[in-house]
Amino acid sequence: MTRLRVEHADVVVVGGGAAGLSAALAIAEAAAREATADETARTPVVALVSKVYPMRSHTVAAEGGAAGVVGDDDSLEQHVADTLAGGAGLCEEDAVRFVVERAAGELWRLERWGMPWSRGDDGHVAIRRFGGMSRARTWFAADRTGFHLLHTLFQTSLRHSGDAGPIRRYDEHHVLDLVVTGEVVDGGGPAVAGGSPGAQVRGVVVHDQHRGEPLLLAAPAVVLATGGAARAWGTSTNAGIVTGDGMAMALRAGVPLRDLELLQFHPTGLPGSGILLTEAVRGEGGVLLDADGKRYLADYGLGPETPVGSPVPRTMELGPRDRLSQAFWHADRDGRTIPSPDGGVVLLDLRHLGRERIAERLPLVASLAKQFAGVDPALEPVPVRPTAHYTMGGIRTDARGATEIGGLFAAGECASTGLHGANRLGSNSLVETLVVGRAAGEQALGWSREHAVGGGRVTGGAAAAGAGVGPGSVAADVVDRAAEVADRHLAMRGRGTEPPAAIRAELGRVLDADAGIYRDAEGLRRALAALEELRARYDDVRVADTGAVLNTDWATTVELGATLLVAHVAVAAALAREESRGAHQRLDFPGTDDVPRHSLAALDADGGVRITHAPVGGRPSSGAEHDLTDGKSARTTARSFSAAEGAGS
């Protein structure tokens, strides 16, 4: 059995992006307040673990902005109403209100920390229009908002890092799995702060990529802030690191994944690469044109047509993202797109904005268009097409990030708090990372203090290599479980025959073809069968590099396992949802059910994926597995799928 290095923390935060940094900073600020009030107070230890250097986290790619109510012509109620309308019945209103009411406060907090928000002529923070929003309420920093936001959070975290500070960074450490003791009680029940008494998190198993050795970070509380899973699709705006790691960990631990079929396609990605051209382009007045140079959106239910350069909220180019992507799909099938090697494209026209305004408000867009499409947007339109963008479902939590498992919290894109529903409004996600990230960090610290054990020692276990540093003790069974996780992952090195790159490429092709903007039972069953075959092939995946230090061949193959599992859930849930709602559109079920229901995915003891449905704000209507329409089971194992059991059979 692998011998583990063991270290201790009060809270482990997995992920160095906006949600993870927000959680860590919330704990650091609480510690600073306590130290001011009581000089003898012990400083909590926050282990901030990231598989990349934090400034390489995917938050850096967010371009458009973050929504927060300011000004006399807007209100919190209007922001809530817009979000609920955009979510097509699947938002949890308590989560929406929780985020909306705290959004502007978090954005002002960033201002105090040095966030360089763009300004109007009067010196006040500038706001722009975004799709689905009835008012201009999106704060921005040109079109590099995510970069500046992440930079601000990271720089602020440095004040609390180091030997004297509460934040201990573990950069380029790959988290392999959670360590959980006990069983999740009623995994189909609602998420409750504090979790069920039967299951509690004990820490995470990590691979130190620099030292080339496994590590158990023992802690009574863990915050997962690992991002989404949209990189599973072949054409995606997401970076290669967005592989669904945290979702897969939570699912294996017994926490349901909610609404994984709800994958948002962004309407303006560059063909081939999938690189995002922010919605801010349309908020500034950019328009979409078909092959004949005609503004086509009004023909697909997004009219009336508005004057060029004078966008109207929730109309034409400022409609919700799901509606714009669906309009493209119809236009493509109506022969109104321009053929290209990567499929049909339409044109995003910015020329009427002028070079000066483009340079001021959209400099990154101009650079991306020139570099990756060979187009100067001040002189000619840019070819675009929809691309996989955002995972609206995720680890089921309450509004503050708590899961069923005691001490386990989740925030950001990996979590499903109920904010986004069936279609996320642009600029709501960045504020979610800040608001829910902070709440999850605060709750995790509170849980840790209530459930901490003293001593700073390892109490046994064949795999224990030392006590490490920090508070707490580790029972023998926890250390041995962690060692088993490490052994299972390390055993992949130097074995297998299936090239991981071939599995990865086929996964992207399958999802693009059969789990896109519009789906049907035939395509989803085809995709499900392909996923089962790919997961079977993954059991014999080839990792040629046997090295321990910075082994990217092994690390990316570990990521691929998580991506395959999460993609399997997404396809199974899409097959089980026999209706069209928001970003999930079924050609064979074009209607929307009267009662909105969440999908919930869990793993059986044999590794099979089980899909049930639960009303919004509630629990499953019975203990049986069921789908939306007639109560039939929707179940799939990793190896086979029975059409007689499947939804739509």
N, C-alpha and C positions, 0 to 999 in steps of 0.2 A: 504494500500500500504506500502511495506517495506520501512523503513527509511534508507537512505544510508549515510555512511560516505563519504565525498567528499574531494579528494585531487587533487592537480594540478601539472602538469609537462609541460615542453616544448615539450618533446618527450617521448612517452611510447615505450619501446622495450619489446616485448613479446617473451620470450625464453632466457634461460641462457647458451646455447651452443655456439659453435664457431661463428656462424653468429650473434647471439644476442650480444655477448661480443664484437665482432668486431665493430658492429654498435655503441654500447655504448662508446667504447674506441675512436672511430673516433670523436664523439661529445666531449668527455672529452679532447682530444688533441687539438681540435679547440678552446675550452674554455681556455686552458692553453696558447695557442699562443696569444689569444686576451688579456688575463690578462697581459701578458708580454708587449704587445704593449700599453695597456690602462688599468691602474690600476682601473679605475672607471667602466670598463665594467661589466655588470651583468653576473654572472655565470649561464649558462642554467642548468635546472634540467632535468636529465634523469631518468625516472622510469624504472628500469630493473626488470621485473616481470617473475618469473619462478615457475612452479608448483612443482619443486623439487629444492633441493640445487644445485647450478650451476654445481658443480663437478660431479653430478649424471646425467647430461644431456647426450644424446646419443652420442655426439661427442666422449665421452670417450671410446666408443667401436671401433672406427676406428683403424685399425691395420697397414695397409700397407704403406701409405705415401701420399705425396702431390706433384703434378707435377709442375715443374718450369724449364725453359731452363737455363742451365749453360754449359760451355765447348765449345770448338771450333768445335766439331763434331755435334752440334745441332743448331737449329735456331727457332725463333718465327714462321716463316712461316711453318716449318715442324710440329711444335706442332699444329698450326692451321689446317694444312692439315690432320693430324692424327685424330683430333677431328671431323672435318667435315666428314671424311670417316667413322668413327665409328658411327656417328649420322644418317647414312643412309638417308640423304636428309632432315631431320627435324631440323637441327641446324639453328639458326639465326646467320649469319656470324658476324654481328656487336657485338653480345654478346660473341661469341667465341673469337674474337680479343680483346675485352675489358678485358676479364679475362686473356687470355694468355699473353698479353703485361704487365700486372701488377702482374702476379703470382710470379715471382722470387723476386720482390721487397717486397711483403708481407712476403715471407719466410725469406728474409734477415732481415726484421723488427722483426720477431719472434726471430731470432738469437740474435739480439741486446737486446731483452727482456729476454733472457736466455734459449731459447729452446735448449734442449740437442740433436741436430742432431747427428746421427751416423757419424763417420769419417773414411776416408780411411787412409792408412798407411802414406800418405803425410800430414795428418792433415786437408785436405780440407773436406768439407761436402761430404758425400758418397751419391751416387745415385744408384738406382736399376731399372731393367727392369720391366715393367708392361704390361699387356695384351692390345693389340691394339696400343701400342706406338711403333713407328719405331726406337726410340732411348731410351737409359736409361736416364730418366729425373725425376725420382721419388725420392724426398728427404724423408728420413725416420729416425725414432728413434727406432732402433731395430724393433719389431713388436708391439709396443705400441705407435704409432705415435699420435693417437687421444688423448690418456691420457695425454701425455706430452704437446701436443699443447693446449688442454683445460686448463691444469694446468698453462701453461705460460700465457695465456690470462687472466685467473681468478686472478692469483697473480698480474698481471699488473693492473687489474681493481681495486684492493684493494688500490692502490696509489691514486685513484680518487674517492674513496667511503667515506662514513661518512658524518657528518654534514657539513664539509667545502668543500667537493668535489661535483662535478656535478652528480655522479652516486648514486642514492638512490635504494637500493636493496629491493625487495619484494619477498623474498624466500618463497616457499610453499604457494603461492597465486595462486589460480586457476582462469584463465581468462574464463569467461562465454560467452562473446560476445563483438563485436564492437558496438559502438554507432555512427551511421551515419545519417546525415540529408540530405535532398534532394534526388534526384533520379539519378541513373547512366544514362547518356545520351548515347544511342546506345551501349549497353553492348556488341555487337558483333564487335565493332570497335577496332582499334589497341590501345595498351597501349601507352599513351603519358605522358611524364614527366609533373607533375603538375596536371594530372587527368582532368576529365570533370568538368565544372563549376557547374553542377547541384548537385553533391554529394560531401560531405566533411566529413571526420572523426572527431569526437568530443571527442573520448576517448574510454576506455574499461571498462566493468563491471567485477569486480574481486570478488572472495570470499576469504577472509582472513581466512585461515584454522586454524590459531592459536587463533585468537579472535572470530572466528565463526560468522563473520558478513560480509555483502556485502559492497563493496567499489566501488565508481566511481572514476577512475583515469582520470580526464579531461585533454585533451591535444589536440592541433591542428594537431599533427602528431603522427602516430603510425607505428612502424616497426614490422611486423610479422616474427618471426624466430623460428617457432614451430616444425620444422622437418617434416618428411614424414608420410606415412600411411601404410607401408608394414607390420606392425604388424597385420593388418586385416587378412592376410593369416594365416592359422593354423601353418605352419612350416615356421619360419622366423628368420633371424639374428637379428631382431630388438628387443629392450627392450619393456617392457609392457607400457611404457609411450609414445610410438610413435603411436599416435592414430588419427592423421589427424585433430587436433583441429583447427589450423589456417586456413587450407583449407576450413573446414566447415564454419568458421566464414566469410571468404571472399566470399564464394559462397552465403551465406544467405544475405550478404550486397550488392550483385549484381555484383561482379567481376567474370568473367568466370574462370573456371578451365580448363587448357589446357592439352591435351594428357595424361589423367589419366589412360588410358588403357596400357600405356607403363611402365610396372612394370619389373624391372630387377631381374632375378634370378641369384644368385651367384652360380657358379658350384661346390664349395667346402664347403658345410656345413656339420656339423656332423649330422648323421641320428637321428631322434627323436627330439632332442633339437633344431636343426637348427643353432647351434652356428657356427659362421664364423671361417674358417681357411683361413687366408688372401691370396690374390693373390700373395703376396710377396713370398710365398712358391714356386710357380712356377717360379717367377722371379729369385729366387736363384738356380733353377735347378730341382725342384721337378717334377715328371712325373705322369701321370694318367694311370692306368692299368685296364683292364677288368678282368672278372672272371678267365680267363686263363693266366693272367699275361702278356697280350699283350697290347702294347700302341695302343689304338683303334682310336685315333682322326684322323689319316691320312685317315682312311676308311670313314670319314664323312666330307671330304672337307677341312681339316685343315693341310694337309701335305705340302711338303714332310716331312717324319719323320726325326727328328733331333737327333744328338748324345745325349745320356743320360748325363745330367749335363752340357750341353752346349746349353742353350735355344737361339732360334733365334726369334727376334721381329716379332710379328704378325703371328707366325707359331706355330702349335701344341699347347702346353700348354699356349703359350703367344698369342693365338688368342683372339678376343673380347669375353667378357663374354657371350653375347647372343649366339654366335656360339658354345661355349663349352657346355652350358646348353642344347642347341638343340641336340648336338652330343650325350650327355648322354641319352636324351629322345629316340633317335633312337636306341642306343645300348641296352637300357632297353627293348625295344620292339623286338629287334633281339635276345633276350635271352643271352646277353653277360654280364649282371650284376649279382652280388651275392645276393641271396634272404636274406632279413632281416625282422624283425617285422615291420619296418617302410618303407618297399619298397626296391626295388633294390638299391644296392650300387656299386660303383667302388672303386678302391684303389689309394690313394695318397701316392706315394713312395718317401721318403726323405733319405732313408738309405745311398745312395751313397754320400750324403753331409757330412756325418760324424758327430759325437756327438759334436765336438768342434765348427764347423760352425753353427750347429743348435742352440747350446747354445748362440752363439754370436749374430746371426742375427734373430733367430726365437724362443726365449725363451718362449713367451706366447703360441705359437702354440704347443710346446712340452708339456707345462703344461696343456693346454686344452685337448689335445689328451689323456694324461694320466688320467686326472680327469674325463672326460666325455665319453671317448671311451675305456678306459682301455688299451691303446696302447702306448708303448714307440716308438716314430717315428724313433729313431736311430736304432731300432732293427727290426721293422716290419711296413708294410704299414698301413695307417690310412683309415678306411672306410669313404666315403663321398658321398653326393648326393646333387643336386641343392636345394636351399632354397630361398624363397622370400627375397629380400635384399634392393632395392632402388626404390623410387618413382621418375621417371624421369620427369613426368608431375607435375603440381601444379598450384598455383595462377599465372595467366598470368601477367607478368611484362615486362618492357623494360630491356635493358642490365644493368641498374643501380638500378633496383628494384622498379620502380614506377608503380602503378596500375592506373586503370580508376578513382578511387576515390581520390579526392584531399586530400593530407596529408597521404594517406595510402601507405605503401611500404612493400615489402616482400623480404626475402633473405634466402639463404640456401636451404635445401631440400624441404621446403614447397612451394618454388617459381619455376616458369617455366620461366627462362630468355631466353631460347633458346640455352643455352650452350650445353646441353647433347643430344638433338635430340631424336632419336629412340633407342639409346643404349649408356649409359654413359661409357666412358673409365675410368677404375680404376685410382684413384689419382687425377682426375680432380675435384672431389666434395669438398675436403678439401680446395683447393685454392679458389673455388667459394665462400665458406662461408666467407673467409677472404676478397676477393676482392669486392664481391657484398655487403657483410655485411658492409664494410667500406663506400662504395658508398651510400648505402641506409641510413646509419646514417648521412652522410654529407648532403644528399638531404633533409632528414627529418628535420634537424636543420634549413636549409635554408627556407624550407616551413613554419616551425613554426614561424620563425621571421617575415616572410612576412604576416602571418595571425593571429598572436597572438592578444589577446584582454587584456587590462590592468585591474587592479583592485584587483585581488586576492580575489574574493567574489562569493558567490552563489546568483543569482539574482531572486530566487523564486523557486516554485515547491513544491508540497505536500510531496515529498519524501526527501527533502533536510535535512540533519542532521548537517550540518556545513560546513564552508568554507575550512577547511583543511589548507594546506600550499602551497606556491609557487605562480607562476604568473597565471594570467588569471581569467576569470569569467565563470560561467556556467548558461545558460539560463534554464528557468523552463521546457521547453519541453524536453531538453536533460536529465535533472535529472529524469523527469517522465518516459522517455523511458528506462533509465537505471534501474529504479525501477521495471518496468514491466518485464524486462529481469530477474532480480533477483527473482521476485515473481514466474515466470514461472519455474525456475530451483529449487527453494527451495520447491515449492509445491510437488515435486516428493517424498519428504521424508515421510515415513510411509504409502505410498499408493501402489496400484498395486498388481498384482497376478503373473506376469511372471518373473521367476528367471533370472536375467541378465546373470548369468554364463552359463545357457543353451542357451541363444540367442548368446552369444559370441562364445561358442564352435561350434554351428551350422554354424555360419558365417565363421569361419576358415575352417571347413570341406567343405563347399560349394565352397569357393574360391579355395582351394587346388584341388578339383575334377574337376571344370569346368572353371576356369580362370587361368590355369597354363601356362606352357611353350608353349604348343600348344592348340588352342581353335577351336571351330566350332560353328555354329549357334545353333545347338540343345543344346549343353552344356551351351552356354551363355544364351539362353532363359530360360533354366532350372534354372540357377543361378539367372537371373533377377527375375523370379517368386519367388524364395526363398528369395531374398533380400526384395522384396515388402512385403512378409509375415512376415519377421523378423522385418521390420520397423513398420508394423501394430501391432505386438506383443509388440514392444518397447513402444507403446503408453500406454500400461498397465503394464509397467515394475515395478517390486517390489523393493523398497528400504526400507528394514526393519529398519535400523538404523535412528532414528529421531534426533540424536545429531547434534549440530552445529559445534563443535570443532573437527578437524581432522577426519572427517567422510569419511573414505575411501570407504565405501559401496556406498555412494552417489556420491563421486568424480569419481570413476571408472564407475559408471552408466552414468554420464554426458559424460564422454569420449566415452563410447560405442555409444551414440547417434551420435556423430561426426563421428566415425568410420563407422557406418552403412550408413550414408549419403555419405561419400566419396567412400565407396565400391560400393554403388549403381551407382554412377557416373562412376566409373571405368568399371563396367560390361556393362552399357549402351553404353559407348564409345567404348568398345571392340566389341560389337555387331554391332555398326554402322560403324566401320572401316573394310570394306570388301576388305582387301588386307593383305599381309604379309610384314612387314617392321621391321627390327631391332628386338627388344624384343617382338614384337607382331606378332605371327605366327598363321595363320588361315589354318586349314587343308582343309577347303572348298574353300578358296581363296588363293592358294599358290603363285600367282603372285604378283608383286609389281607395283602399278600404275605409269604411266609415270610422273604425276604431284604430287609431295608430298604435303600433306595438313595436317594441324593441326586439331585436334578435339577440339571443344569448348563446355563446358557444362555450362548451366545456369538453374536457377529455375524459373518456371512459378509462377504466382500469387497463384495458388492452390497447390504449392509444388511439381509439376511435374518436372522431369528432362528433359531438352531439349538439344539435341546434334545437333550442326551444324559443318561445316568444313570450314576452311579458308586456302588459299595458304600460304606457308611459306613467311614471310615478308609482308603479305597483310591482307586484310579483306575478309569476305565471298563474294563469287562471285555474290550473290543476297541476298535479304532480307529474302528469304525463308529458312526454315530448309531443310537441304539436307545431303546426305551421299557422299561417295567418288565416287560412280560409276554411279548412274542414277538419282540423285536429289530427291530420295524419302526421306520422313521424317523419322527420328529416334527419337521417343519421348516416354517417359515412365513416368507415374505418380507414386506416392508412393504406390498406391494401385493396379494398374492394368496395363497391357501392351497389346497393340493390335498388333497381328501378322501382320495385314494388314498395320499397320503403320511402323513396324519395318524394319530395314535394313535387306536385304536378304529375305524378304517375297516374 
